[in-house]
């Protein structure tokens, strides 16, 4: 991988993208010099908070990937959500106006979710009216994907297989309808925020069915920008489509943002392995993970086949089988940049500080 930060998306990515230690050593020797020589034009400097992305860099990324991917459909000012998709992650499948897009849970251990409910405009993070079942086998399986989850591409950083996507992101419901969530290590390293990236929702097999979306601003915490603190490995990105007034949430729908979720709850995780052209999905119960390096225990998800490129993939609870929308309570990241082996993934615990970052992104949008 070209950038150190992108190499950690996940840190295990290079080892799983090539076969054999000898090939790995050659790949690392070839790729490492590029880290040192990367130009500053693909970075924006900041100490955290809202980081504007230069339009010239973002437009260049959008133009590049729009020309390199095949469009089966395009977003437009009159674009509607895909069939069966609403603009809300509520289990009813209908767009429900709520004062806030942030859902809160109890933080206590629980099994499957109950029916959705709303009190003072806030949904339960565990709300669900559709069944979710544990995957068998417990391994990420390839599928066509869901509209609101997509691959993150870079013009500077092709994956080892040369496909160009190196992380995963997903759309989060917001009043402006233009926010995605991913891992902070997917968009920011010691040189600054990546400005040469593009988000392709519903990506598969070289297709961009809902268009190519580029960043206007990236929001990360000061704790991440100062020392890559694994307790704060999450980022919100304000996106737009070049030359269009469409809002991504209107085109593909979005998941609600859940704070203080249960540590033990049935969860679906979706991610894009960098060496494949389709996403993988698996559903299992999360568990609590603690380590001396962590100020707060994190979510742990045990499903095999989540290699490099799946970083930033959403932890989804209360997923509606009709809309494929739910509540995002985490993203692959945090401890060991999401995990050093493909069979266990981690996420930072979403709580008040996550809501504060999201509020900054909302204000920017």
LUMLUMTI-878159 format. One line per 2 residues: for each residue x, y, z of N, C-alpha, C, CB. Coordinates in steps of 0.05 Angstrom, whole numbers. Glycine has a CB too. Example, Ala and Ser with C-alpha at 12.3 -4.5 7.8 and 13.67 -1.06 7.14 Angstrom:
% residues 2
264 -114 156 246 -90 156 264 -66 156 226 -89 181  257 -45 142 273 -21 143 258 1 157 282 -12 114
//
This chain:
% residues 365
17 -24 0 0 0 0 18 25 0 -19 0 25  8 46 -12 26 69 -16 29 86 9 15 86 -38
7 91 23 9 107 47 8 90 72 -13 128 48  23 99 92 23 83 117 -5 80 128 41 97 138
-20 102 128 -47 100 139 -64 81 123 -60 127 139  -61 81 97 -77 63 80 -67 35 82 -77 73 51
-42 32 88 -31 5 92 -44 -8 117 0 5 96  -54 8 135 -66 -3 159 -96 -7 155 -61 15 183
-105 -6 131 -134 -9 125 -140 -35 113 -144 14 108  -139 -58 125 -128 -62 152 -98 -66 151 -142 -86 165
-85 -68 174 -57 -72 175 -50 -100 163 -46 -70 203  -69 -118 164 -64 -145 153 -67 -146 123 -83 -165 166
-74 -123 110 -82 -124 82 -61 -135 63 -89 -96 73  -36 -126 65 -16 -135 46 -11 -165 49 10 -119 50
-10 -174 74 -5 -203 78 -26 -221 67 -2 -208 107  -51 -211 64 -73 -227 54 -77 -223 24 -98 -221 69
-66 -201 13 -70 -196 -15 -51 -210 -33 -69 -166 -20  -28 -219 -22 -9 -234 -37 -4 -261 -24 17 -218 -41
7 -280 -38 11 -307 -27 41 -311 -22 -1 -328 -46  47 -318 3 74 -326 9 90 -303 20 88 -337 -16
108 -310 39 124 -289 52 143 -277 33 139 -301 75  153 -292 13 172 -281 -6 160 -260 -23 184 -303 -23
136 -265 -33 121 -245 -49 115 -220 -32 95 -257 -60  108 -225 -7 102 -202 11 127 -184 14 93 -212 39
150 -196 18 174 -180 22 180 -164 -3 198 -198 28  177 -176 -27 182 -161 -51 162 -138 -54 180 -180 -76
137 -144 -49 116 -123 -51 122 -100 -33 88 -134 -46  129 -106 -8 135 -85 12 159 -68 3 140 -97 40
179 -82 -8 203 -67 -17 197 -48 -40 225 -87 -25  179 -57 -57 172 -41 -80 155 -17 -72 158 -58 -101
136 -23 -54 116 -3 -48 125 18 -27 91 -16 -38  142 10 -9 149 28 13 161 54 4 169 14 31
179 55 -17 190 81 -25 168 101 -33 209 78 -48  146 92 -43 125 110 -51 114 125 -28 103 95 -65
115 113 -3 106 127 20 122 153 24 107 110 45  148 150 21 165 173 26 162 195 5 194 164 27
155 187 -20 156 206 -42 129 217 -50 168 193 -65  108 210 -34 82 219 -41 80 250 -40 61 207 -23
68 262 -60 66 291 -61 46 301 -41 59 300 -88  50 326 -31 32 338 -12 6 347 -24 45 362 1
3 346 -51 -21 356 -64 -45 339 -57 -17 357 -93  -41 314 -48 -63 296 -42 -69 296 -12 -57 268 -51
-60 315 2 -65 317 31 -75 345 38 -40 310 47  -90 347 60 -97 373 71 -89 372 101 -127 380 68
-76 392 111 -66 392 139 -88 402 158 -41 409 141  -88 390 182 -107 399 202 -99 387 229 -136 392 195
-109 399 250 -105 387 277 -130 374 287 -96 409 297  -149 369 269 -174 356 277 -198 373 273 -173 347 306
-222 361 277 -247 376 271 -254 374 242 -245 405 280  -267 395 232 -276 396 204 -252 404 186 -300 415 200
-245 387 167 -222 392 149 -233 396 121 -201 369 151  -234 420 110 -243 423 82 -225 409 62 -245 453 75
-237 398 42 -222 384 21 -220 403 -4 -234 357 14  -197 409 -14 -195 426 -38 -211 415 -61 -165 430 -46
-228 431 -73 -245 421 -94 -230 411 -118 -264 443 -103  -206 422 -123 -191 413 -146 -182 384 -143 -166 430 -150
-174 376 -118 -166 349 -113 -190 330 -115 -152 346 -86  -212 338 -102 -236 321 -102 -247 318 -130 -257 333 -83
-248 340 -145 -259 338 -172 -242 320 -190 -260 366 -185  -215 321 -186 -197 304 -202 -202 275 -196 -168 311 -196
-207 268 -170 -213 241 -162 -239 232 -174 -213 238 -132  -259 249 -172 -286 242 -183 -285 238 -213 -305 264 -177
-271 255 -228 -268 252 -256 -254 227 -264 -254 277 -268  -233 221 -249 -217 197 -255 -234 172 -252 -192 195 -236
-247 169 -229 -262 144 -225 -287 143 -241 -268 141 -195  -299 165 -247 -323 165 -264 -316 154 -292 -335 193 -266
-292 160 -301 -283 151 -327 -273 123 -327 -262 169 -338  -265 113 -303 -253 86 -302 -273 65 -293 -230 86 -283
-296 73 -283 -317 54 -275 -340 55 -295 -326 59 -246  -356 34 -295 -379 33 -313 -404 40 -298 -382 5 -326
-419 60 -308 -443 69 -295 -467 53 -306 -448 99 -299  -481 39 -288 -506 26 -295 -530 44 -290 -508 -1 -280
-525 64 -273 -546 84 -267 -531 108 -257 -567 74 -246  -543 131 -259 -529 155 -249 -547 171 -231 -519 172 -272
-535 184 -212 -550 202 -194 -555 228 -209 -534 207 -168  -578 239 -204 -585 265 -216 -602 280 -197 -600 260 -243
-609 304 -205 -625 321 -187 -652 309 -182 -629 349 -200  -662 292 -200 -687 279 -195 -684 250 -187 -705 280 -218
-660 242 -180 -656 213 -173 -673 205 -149 -627 208 -168  -683 181 -149 -698 170 -127 -682 147 -114 -726 160 -137
-689 141 -89 -675 118 -77 -680 93 -93 -684 114 -48  -662 74 -91 -665 49 -105 -690 35 -95 -640 31 -101
-700 16 -110 -724 2 -103 -722 -10 -76 -730 -20 -124  -743 -5 -60 -743 -15 -33 -726 0 -13 -734 -43 -33
-715 23 -21 -697 38 -4 -711 65 3 -670 43 -18  -711 71 28 -721 97 37 -698 114 47 -743 93 59
-704 138 53 -683 156 64 -678 152 93 -690 184 58  -691 134 106 -688 130 135 -680 102 141 -713 138 150
-665 98 162 -658 71 171 -678 58 189 -631 72 184  -701 71 193 -721 59 210 -732 34 198 -743 79 216
-741 15 216 -749 -11 206 -774 -11 190 -752 -30 229  -790 10 191 -815 11 177 -811 13 147 -832 35 187
-788 23 138 -782 26 110 -793 52 99 -794 3 94  -805 69 115 -815 94 106 -798 116 117 -845 99 115
-797 139 103 -781 161 112 -795 174 136 -777 182 90  -782 173 159 -794 184 183 -780 209 192 -794 162 206
-793 232 193 -779 256 201 -773 255 231 -797 281 195  -748 258 238 -739 258 266 -722 282 270 -725 232 273
-723 294 294 -706 317 300 -677 312 299 -714 328 327  -669 287 304 -640 280 303 -637 253 289 -629 278 332
-614 250 276 -607 225 263 -592 206 281 -591 230 237  -588 215 306 -573 199 325 -592 182 341 -555 216 343
-586 156 341 -602 137 358 -586 130 382 -610 112 342  -599 126 404 -584 119 429 -595 92 440 -587 141 450
-576 77 450 -584 51 462 -578 51 492 -569 28 449  -580 28 504 -577 26 533 -548 20 541 -595 4 544
-532 9 522 -505 1 529 -504 -25 545 -492 23 545  -526 -37 550 -527 -62 565 -528 -86 546 -551 -63 584
-522 -110 556 -522 -133 540 -550 -141 532 -508 -157 554  -554 -148 507 -581 -155 497 -579 -174 474 -597 -130 490
-601 -188 468 -602 -205 445 -613 -190 421 -619 -230 451  -632 -203 407 -643 -190 383 -659 -166 391 -659 -209 367
-662 -147 372 -676 -122 378 -706 -126 380 -670 -103 356  -719 -106 392 -748 -105 394 -759 -88 372 -757 -94 422
-786 -85 371 -798 -68 351 -787 -39 354 -828 -68 353  -786 -25 331 -776 2 332 -794 20 348 -773 13 304
-783 39 362 -798 58 378 -784 84 377 -801 48 407  -799 105 383 -788 132 382 -798 147 406 -797 147 356
-779 159 421 -786 176 443 -771 202 440 -779 162 470  -786 224 440 -773 251 436 -756 252 412 -757 258 461
-764 238 390 -749 240 365 -724 223 364 -742 267 360  -720 205 384 -696 189 384 -703 159 382 -679 194 410
-692 145 362 -697 117 359 -678 101 376 -694 109 329  -687 77 385 -670 59 399 -649 47 380 -686 36 412
-625 45 388 -604 33 371 -609 4 366 -577 37 383  -626 -9 382 -631 -37 379 -658 -43 366 -630 -51 406
-671 -22 356 -698 -25 345 -697 -41 319 -711 2 340  -715 -60 316 -717 -76 292 -744 -90 291 -694 -96 290
-756 -91 267 -781 -106 264 -777 -129 245 -803 -88 255  -752 -134 236 -746 -156 218 -725 -174 230 -738 -145 190
-727 -200 224 -708 -219 236 -680 -217 224 -718 -247 233  -660 -221 241 -632 -224 233 -624 -251 245 -614 -200 242
-608 -266 230 -599 -292 239 -569 -294 237 -613 -315 224  -557 -310 254 -528 -315 254 -520 -330 229 -519 -330 279
-499 -320 216 -490 -333 191 -479 -360 196 -469 -315 177  -482 -378 177 -470 -405 178 -460 -412 151 -490 -426 189
-434 -414 147 -413 -413 168 -407 -384 176 -387 -425 158  -392 -381 197 -385 -354 206 -362 -343 190 -378 -354 237
-368 -335 166 -348 -325 147 -361 -305 128 -335 -348 131  -347 -284 122 -357 -264 103 -361 -276 76 -338 -240 101
-386 -274 66 -392 -286 40 -397 -263 20 -417 -304 42  -388 -267 -5 -392 -247 -26 -422 -245 -33 -376 -254 -51
-430 -220 -39 -457 -215 -48 -457 -190 -65 -477 -212 -23  -480 -183 -76 -481 -160 -94 -479 -133 -80 -506 -161 -110
-482 -133 -54 -480 -108 -39 -507 -95 -33 -463 -89 -54  -506 -73 -18 -529 -57 -11 -523 -28 -20 -536 -59 19
-544 -13 -27 -539 13 -39 -523 32 -21 -564 26 -46  -529 32 5 -517 53 23 -488 47 31 -534 56 47
-478 23 26 -451 16 33 -434 15 7 -450 -12 48  -411 27 8 -395 28 -16 -365 26 -11 -400 54 -30
-350 25 -32 -321 24 -31 -309 52 -33 -310 5 -54  -287 56 -20 -272 81 -21 -248 77 -39 -264 92 8
-245 94 -59 -224 92 -79 -205 115 -76 -236 92 -107  -181 112 -87 -161 133 -87 -147 133 -114 -141 130 -64
-141 157 -124 -126 159 -149 -97 154 -145 -130 186 -162  -87 158 -120 -59 155 -114 -52 126 -105 -50 174 -93
-72 113 -93 -66 88 -79 -82 65 -90 -72 91 -50  -73 52 -111 -86 28 -121 -79 6 -101 -76 21 -149
-98 -13 -97 -91 -36 -80 -71 -53 -95 -117 -52 -73  -60 -73 -81 -40 -90 -93 -51 -103 -119 -31 -111 -73
-77 -109 -119 -89 -122 -142 -95 -101 -164 -114 -137 -135  -90 -76 -158 -93 -55 -178 -122 -45 -182 -83 -65 -203
-140 -52 -163 -168 -44 -167 -174 -17 -156 -186 -65 -155  -157 -6 -139 -161 21 -130 -178 26 -106 -171 36 -152
-193 6 -97 -209 10 -72 -194 -2 -49 -238 -2 -75  -193 13 -27 -176 5 -4 -191 6 22 -152 23 -4
-215 17 23 -231 19 48 -260 18 41 -223 45 63  -277 19 62 -306 17 60 -318 40 75 -316 -11 71
-342 49 66 -357 70 80 -386 65 77 -349 97 70  -403 80 91 -432 77 89 -446 103 95 -442 55 108
-469 107 83 -484 132 86 -499 132 113 -504 135 62  -497 154 127 -511 158 152 -533 179 149 -491 166 175
-557 174 159 -578 193 157 -571 219 171 -604 181 170  -577 241 157 -572 268 168 -592 287 155 -543 277 163
-597 310 167 -616 329 155 -608 338 127 -618 353 172  -582 341 121 -574 349 95 -571 326 75 -548 364 97
-569 301 86 -568 278 69 -542 274 54 -589 279 50  -519 282 65 -494 282 50 -470 272 66 -488 309 40
-475 253 86 -453 245 103 -449 214 101 -460 252 132  -423 206 100 -417 178 103 -399 175 127 -403 167 77
-397 150 138 -380 144 160 -361 123 152 -397 135 185  -336 125 162 -315 105 156 -296 105 180 -301 110 129
-274 91 177 -253 92 198 -235 116 193 -236 66 198  -225 129 214 -207 151 211 -182 143 197 -200 164 239
-172 119 201 -147 111 188 -150 107 158 -136 85 201  -175 107 149 -181 106 120 -178 133 106 -208 95 115
-179 154 121 -179 181 108 -158 200 119 -206 193 111  -143 192 140 -124 210 152 -100 195 163 -138 226 176
-76 204 156 -51 194 168 -34 217 177 -36 176 148  -9 211 184 8 231 196 14 255 177 34 219 204
9 251 151 13 273 132 -12 291 129 21 262 105  -35 282 139 -59 298 136 -82 281 126 -54 322 119
-103 296 118 -127 282 108 -124 276 78 -152 299 113  -133 253 69 -132 246 41 -152 263 25 -136 216 37
-143 275 4 -161 292 -12 -167 280 -40 -150 320 -15  -154 257 -46 -156 246 -73 -174 221 -73 -128 239 -83
-195 221 -57 -211 197 -53 -239 201 -66 -213 190 -24  -252 178 -70 -279 178 -80 -294 155 -67 -280 176 -111
-320 159 -62 -338 139 -50 -357 129 -71 -353 150 -25  -358 103 -75 -376 91 -95 -396 73 -82 -359 76 -117
-420 83 -75 -440 66 -62 -450 43 -79 -463 83 -52  -454 20 -67 -464 -3 -82 -445 -14 -102 -489 5 -95
-419 -7 -100 -400 -16 -120 -398 -46 -122 -372 -5 -113  -396 -57 -146 -390 -85 -151 -382 -89 -180 -415 -103 -143
-363 -106 -184 -355 -115 -211 -349 -92 -230 -377 -133 -222  -336 -72 -219 -328 -49 -236 -351 -30 -242 -318 -59 -262
-374 -33 -229 -397 -16 -234 -401 5 -212 -423 -34 -236  -410 28 -220 -417 49 -201 -447 56 -204 -399 75 -204
-464 38 -195 -493 41 -200 -506 66 -190 -508 17 -189  -494 79 -170 -506 103 -158 -487 127 -160 -513 98 -129
-468 125 -178 -450 148 -183 -425 147 -166 -465 173 -178  -408 167 -171 -383 171 -157 -385 196 -140 -359 172 -176
-380 194 -114 -384 217 -95 -357 225 -84 -404 209 -73  -352 250 -82 -326 261 -73 -329 278 -48 -313 277 -96
-308 281 -33 -310 295 -7 -310 325 -9 -289 286 11  -326 338 7 -325 367 11 -309 373 37 -353 379 12
-312 355 56 -299 359 82 -297 332 96 -314 379 100  -277 329 113 -273 305 129 -272 314 158 -246 290 121
-285 299 176 -286 305 204 -274 283 220 -316 311 214  -252 289 234 -239 269 251 -233 283 278 -213 258 238
-228 267 298 -223 279 325 -194 288 328 -230 258 347  -189 308 345 -162 317 350 -145 294 362 -161 340 370
-157 276 377 -142 253 388 -131 235 366 -160 237 407  -146 233 344 -136 217 322 -113 232 307 -158 210 302
-118 258 301 -98 272 285 -72 276 301 -109 299 277  -73 277 327 -49 281 343 -32 257 345 -56 292 370
-44 233 350 -28 209 353 -41 183 345 -19 207 382  -60 185 327 -74 161 317 -85 143 340 -56 144 299
-98 156 359 -108 142 382 -130 122 373 -120 163 403  -126 96 379 -145 76 370 -172 78 383 -134 49 375
-175 94 404 -201 99 416 -218 118 400 -197 110 444  -206 131 379 -221 151 364 -219 146 333 -210 179 370
-218 120 326 -214 113 298 -241 113 283 -201 86 296  -252 136 279 -277 139 263 -276 167 250 -303 136 281
-288 169 226 -289 194 212 -316 197 198 -266 196 192  -325 221 196 -349 228 180 -339 245 156 -371 243 197
-350 239 133 -342 252 108 -367 264 95 -327 233 89  -366 290 90 -388 304 75 -381 300 45 -390 334 83
-401 289 30 -395 283 2 -415 296 -17 -396 252 -2  -407 298 -42 -425 309 -62 -417 296 -89 -423 340 -65
-435 297 -108 -429 287 -135 -423 310 -153 -453 271 -146  -400 308 -166 -391 330 -183 -412 338 -204 -365 322 -197
-418 364 -205 -437 374 -225 -466 367 -220 -430 363 -251  -473 358 -195 -500 351 -189 -508 363 -162 -503 320 -188
-534 368 -159 -545 378 -134 -557 356 -118 -565 400 -138  -556 331 -127 -567 308 -113 -554 304 -86 -564 283 -130
-569 293 -68 -559 285 -42 -557 255 -41 -578 296 -19  -535 245 -32 -530 216 -33 -551 200 -17 -503 210 -22
-561 212 5 -581 198 21 -607 195 5 -586 213 47  -614 214 -12 -638 212 -29 -635 191 -50 -644 239 -42
-610 185 -58 -605 166 -79 -604 137 -69 -579 173 -93  -591 133 -46 -586 105 -37 -598 99 -9 -557 99 -36
-609 119 4 -619 115 32 -596 117 51 -631 87 34  -601 113 76 -580 116 97 -588 101 122 -575 145 103
-568 94 138 -572 81 164 -572 102 185 -550 60 169  -588 97 206 -587 115 230 -560 111 244 -611 109 249
-552 131 258 -528 130 275 -535 122 303 -512 157 274  -524 101 314 -530 91 341 -508 97 360 -536 62 340
-514 109 383 -495 114 404 -500 96 428 -495 143 412  -479 89 443 -482 73 467 -497 47 462 -495 89 489
-489 31 442 -504 7 437 -497 -15 457 -497 -3 408  -511 -37 456 -504 -61 471 -478 -72 461 -526 -82 469
-461 -82 479 -437 -95 471 -443 -122 458 -418 -98 494  -465 -134 466 -472 -160 456 -499 -158 442 -473 -181 478
-498 -158 415 -523 -156 400 -518 -167 372 -533 -127 399  -539 -177 360 -537 -188 333 -530 -166 313 -563 -203 325
-509 -169 298 -497 -148 281 -489 -159 254 -474 -135 296  -495 -144 233 -486 -150 206 -463 -131 200 -509 -147 185
-441 -142 189 -418 -125 181 -414 -129 151 -393 -133 197  -411 -107 137 -407 -107 108 -380 -94 102 -430 -93 92
-364 -105 84 -339 -93 77 -330 -102 49 -318 -100 97  -312 -86 38 -301 -91 11 -272 -100 12 -304 -66 -6
-267 -126 11 -239 -134 9 -225 -121 -15 -237 -165 7  -201 -111 -11 -188 -96 -32 -180 -114 -56 -163 -83 -21
-179 -140 -52 -171 -158 -74 -194 -170 -89 -154 -180 -63  -219 -161 -83 -242 -172 -97 -259 -149 -108 -259 -189 -77
-279 -157 -124 -296 -137 -137 -324 -137 -126 -297 -143 -167  -328 -152 -104 -354 -152 -91 -350 -150 -60 -369 -178 -97
-370 -139 -46 -368 -138 -17 -374 -165 -4 -387 -117 -6  -367 -167 21 -374 -191 37 -393 -182 60 -349 -205 47
-408 -201 69 -426 -196 91 -427 -220 110 -455 -190 81  -430 -215 136 -433 -236 156 -449 -225 179 -405 -247 165
-464 -242 193 -479 -233 216 -473 -251 239 -510 -234 209  -467 -238 262 -460 -253 286 -465 -234 310 -431 -264 286
-464 -245 334 -466 -229 358 -439 -216 364 -475 -246 382  -439 -190 370 -415 -177 378 -409 -183 408 -417 -146 374
-385 -177 416 -378 -181 444 -361 -158 453 -363 -208 449  -356 -156 479 -340 -134 490 -310 -142 490 -349 -127 519
-293 -124 481 -264 -129 481 -250 -107 496 -254 -130 451  -232 -116 514 -216 -97 530 -187 -102 526 -223 -98 560
-171 -81 527 -142 -82 525 -130 -58 539 -133 -83 495  -106 -61 551 -94 -39 565 -91 -14 548 -67 -47 576
-89 -17 522 -85 6 504 -111 22 500 -74 -3 478  -134 11 509 -160 23 503 -171 36 528 -179 2 492
-180 61 525 -193 75 547 -221 65 552 -194 105 541  -234 56 530 -261 45 532 -261 18 517 -282 65 519
-274 -2 528 -276 -28 514 -289 -24 486 -293 -48 530  -281 -40 467 -291 -38 440 -309 -61 433 -268 -35 420
-323 -58 410 -339 -80 399 -320 -100 385 -361 -70 380  -325 -125 389 -310 -147 376 -330 -163 359 -295 -164 396
-322 -170 335 -339 -184 316 -324 -208 305 -350 -165 294  -333 -232 310 -319 -256 301 -332 -268 277 -318 -276 324
-321 -262 253 -329 -274 228 -304 -274 211 -353 -259 214  -299 -296 197 -275 -298 181 -279 -283 155 -269 -328 175
-256 -279 140 -256 -268 113 -262 -238 113 -276 -282 96  -250 -223 132 -251 -194 131 -223 -183 129 -266 -182 156
-211 -184 105 -183 -176 101 -180 -146 96 -171 -192 78  -157 -139 86 -152 -111 80 -173 -100 60 -124 -107 68
-181 -75 64 -202 -63 48 -228 -61 62 -204 -77 22  -232 -79 82 -258 -79 96 -258 -58 118 -263 -106 108
-236 -45 124 -235 -24 144 -256 -3 138 -207 -11 146  -270 7 158 -291 26 154 -318 14 149 -284 44 131
-319 -12 145 -344 -26 141 -363 -23 164 -340 -55 134  -389 -18 160 -407 -13 182 -415 -37 198 -432 0 171
-418 -34 224 -430 -53 242 -460 -45 243 -417 -53 272  -477 -61 232 -506 -54 229 -523 -71 247 -514 -57 200
-541 -58 262 -560 -72 279 -588 -65 270 -556 -65 309  -607 -83 276 -635 -77 269 -639 -74 239 -645 -53 283
-626 -90 223 -628 -87 194 -655 -97 184 -605 -103 180  -668 -81 168 -694 -88 156 -689 -105 131 -711 -63 150
-700 -128 130 -695 -145 106 -707 -134 81 -706 -173 112  -727 -116 83 -739 -105 59 -723 -82 48 -767 -95 66
-710 -66 65 -696 -42 56 -665 -45 58 -704 -18 71  -656 -65 73 -628 -69 79 -616 -46 95 -612 -72 53
-633 -30 108 -624 -7 124 -627 -14 154 -640 18 117  -610 -2 170 -611 -7 199 -599 16 214 -598 -33 205
-585 9 235 -571 28 252 -541 21 253 -583 29 280  -524 40 246 -495 35 247 -485 42 275 -481 51 225
-473 23 288 -464 26 316 -433 24 317 -476 6 334  -420 21 295 -391 19 294 -381 16 266 -382 -5 311
-355 18 262 -342 13 237 -316 -3 242 -336 40 221  -308 -20 223 -283 -35 227 -260 -16 230 -279 -55 204
-247 -17 253 -225 2 259 -219 -1 289 -233 31 252  -205 19 299 -199 19 328 -175 1 334 -223 9 344
-178 -18 352 -157 -35 361 -144 -49 337 -167 -56 381  -117 -47 335 -102 -59 313 -113 -50 286 -102 -89 314
-122 -25 284 -134 -14 260 -156 -32 249 -113 -10 239  -171 -45 267 -193 -62 260 -187 -91 263 -201 -56 232
-162 -98 268 -155 -126 272 -133 -136 254 -179 -143 267  -114 -151 265 -91 -161 250 -96 -188 237 -68 -162 268
-119 -200 242 -126 -225 228 -153 -222 216 -124 -249 249  -159 -238 195 -184 -234 181 -208 -246 195 -182 -246 154
-204 -261 217 -227 -274 230 -239 -259 253 -218 -301 238  -226 -237 262 -237 -221 283 -234 -191 276 -223 -227 310
-255 -176 278 -254 -147 272 -264 -132 297 -273 -140 248  -255 -107 298 -261 -90 321 -273 -63 312 -236 -85 338
-286 -50 330 -296 -23 326 -294 -7 351 -325 -23 315  -288 19 349 -290 37 372 -319 37 381 -280 66 365
-323 43 407 -349 45 418 -361 73 413 -349 38 448  -383 73 398 -396 99 392 -410 110 416 -416 96 368
-402 134 425 -415 147 448 -416 177 443 -400 140 474  -416 193 464 -421 222 461 -401 236 442 -420 236 488
-376 228 444 -356 241 427 -361 235 397 -327 232 434  -372 212 391 -379 205 364 -402 223 354 -386 175 361
-421 227 372 -443 244 365 -434 273 361 -464 244 387  -414 282 375 -403 309 371 -390 311 344 -383 316 394
-374 291 336 -362 292 310 -384 293 288 -344 267 305  -405 276 292 -426 276 272 -440 303 270 -447 254 280
-444 316 293 -457 342 294 -440 363 278 -461 352 322  -413 360 280 -396 378 264 -399 373 234 -367 374 272
-402 348 227 -406 342 199 -433 352 189 -404 312 194  -453 349 206 -480 359 200 -479 390 195 -500 353 222
-465 404 212 -463 433 210 -449 441 184 -449 445 234  -429 425 176 -414 430 152 -431 425 127 -388 414 151
-448 404 129 -464 397 106 -486 417 100 -477 370 109
//
